[in-house]
Amino acid sequence: MIQLNKIEKKLAEQLLLTIYNNESYVTFKELAKRVNIEIRHRQIGKHIAQISILCHELGLPLLSAKVRNQSTKMPGMGFYPLYEMMGIPTNGKTEQELYKSELQAIRNCKEWYKLEDYLGLDIGLPRPTPRQSPKLLDARRPYPYAKSVDVLNICFGEEYLGKHYDGWMMGALNFEVNDTEYGVWFPKLAINGKAASKSGWINTISDDGMIIEEYGSDDVFVPSEEPTMVFAKQGNDGYRFKGVFVADMERSTEEHHYYYKIADVADFRTSVPVIHRFDDERESDDKLIAELRDEETFAPANGFVYNGKPVPVPELKQIQERKIYPRNKQKAINALAHAGYVCEIDSKHFTFNRKRSGVPYTEPHHLVPMAEQYHFDTSLDVEENIVSLCSTCHNHIHYGEGAEELLKQLYKARKKVLASAGIVITEEELLSYYK
């Protein structure tokens, strides 16, 4: 991927601002004035050509088309040779037709945030709203469904239940996929302590969303033990996915049932459903840190260069009852080496040398948590996503007050390299993963 120099980055920023401000074009003279550095407008052509080359590599239109000569109202002479140089077919169009076509492509493009992220800018260009697949159920991003039948149609479909399933409109049902039993439950949550359904059962959920209680009916039954996808509603609100729960068999009685949440995410996008049981990010970090404790061979400080390319998502690994995305020890070592074995919050933070290798002690931390891998089409276990932290800062991020400011600092520094590895994420999305 091409690298822009200081002048070209400033020019690219100003050109992106013309998109943000809905400006049709900018002249060479005006652009030279806006970058606020000593550059003659006749020198701009070669620099904006580099910007267009980068745009092409990112799959974007040629942004230099936004710059035109005040007299001719056409782009500079260096604009048209870019097509031949980069092998872009012109399909017999004249220079004027190419110019108009490129301007139209710039207006229609909705992905300028890619260039913004790659250059580490903070302009605020529109981004696509992450659309969750109907079959990817995430309680942290619950989507309202009008009726229980809508949940069954949209989230599970004929592949799992078929249109002739007897229990479609009931408050709960069970089904089997690949010899594994699953449940779907549609409790109506109590309003002001009163039962919200005709069944007589009163269903309540704890403030933190982790425990559901069910009590108060004359009917008695023993709750089932299979993982159950809970879609609850309260009042006139639609059904919202609350997570995957299992019955607390030790605590429950026939008249009073308790269910506790085991996962926020259930992935039904493949033929074999995957329940993403809670993956304690700090616990996984600690296991990786323990693996590095006895490591004798570390890369030289600053001796690793980022790959700068997306990497395929790793396969899930079964760990007891959980399925998690594994962490690669060597990638952690590479990331620490790239950072020079200093804390990326503040390189002056205290550290000490490791016993076996003698390199300064810092700890690897996945900035975009590995537990969020199912939201991304490329691997999060890459050096671009692993930051080097002193022990204090690492604990601060996981447990400390004010950790949000540290995350913002790391995001600002990493936004560009994350994008180069295919990890496109906003600051707001990142912060939501730590709540």
Buried (B, 14 or more C-beta within 10 A) or exposed (E): EEEBEEBBBBBBBBBBBBBBEEEEBBBBBBBBEBBEEEBEBEEBBEBBBBBBBBBBEBEBBBBBBBBBBEEEEBBBEBBBEBBEEEEEEEEEEEBEEBBEBBBEEBEEBEBBBBBBBBBBBEBEBEBEEEEEEBBBBBBEBBBEBEEBEBBBBEBBBEEBBEEEBEEBEEBBBEBEBEEEEBBBBBBBBBEEEEBBBEBEBBBBBEEEBBBBBBBBBEEEEEBBEBBBBBBBBBEEEBBBBBBBBBBBEEEBEEBEBBBBBBBBBBBBEEEEBBBBBBBEBBEBBBEBBEEBEEBEEBBEBEEBEBBBEBBEBBEBEEEEEBBBBBBBEEBBBBBBBBBBBBBBBEEEBEBEEBEEBEBBBBBBBBBBBBBBBBBBEBBBBBBBBBBBBBBBBBBBBBEEEEBBEBBEEBBEBBBBBBBBBBBBBBBEBBBEBEE
